[in-house]
Amino acid sequence: MKFLTLTGPIVVLALLAGCAQKAPETPAAPPPPDAAAIRTELTTTLEKVEATLNNKDAAGFAAFFTEDATWILPNASTSKGRAEIESGTNALFAMFESATFNPITIDKLVVISDAEALTFSSGSYTVTTKDKKAPVTLRNPFADYWQKGADGMWRIAYEINAEGPMPEAPAQP
């Protein structure tokens, strides 16, 4: 009888344990964004940006910006939206007798997510303006806030530029 007295509650507990709902499992955190892959994509995009500038393709250059992008030049003039960026780029090209844009390097990358990143980059360009006949090489450090669109293309949503003369190379001993 003692056996039956103990067996009943044990069977009930076993049945309850078997029927109990499992607590929902917490989904695994998504893997962090692949910073190396994003750097590669952005470097490739910057090479294409450079090509549009060397070809004086203002519309092509503006296409690398989001529809509502902000582009700030070293003199603090600001263009908002692709149409203004294209117009501003054409105005810059009109001042140049010639211009050659040198490779751009990403000095610092901050990955926010798979679709957002910040870059701090530098490049230089050699330009001869129409009012000066001697070419001048200028450095151009700039910062970009990038967004990856639904089409998979990275575009600049906000860019701010600085500019200055290229420093002289130190003398070799």
Buried (B, 14 or more C-beta within 10 A) or exposed (E): EEEEEEEEEEEEEEEEEEEEEEEEEEEEEEEEBEEEEBBEBBBEBBEEBBEBBEEBBBEBBBBBBBEEBBBBBBEEEEBBBBEBBBEBBBEBBEEBEEBBBBEBEBEEBEBEEBBBBBBEBBBBBBBBBEEEEEEEEBBBBBBBBBBBEEEEEBBBBBBBBEBEEBEEEEEEE
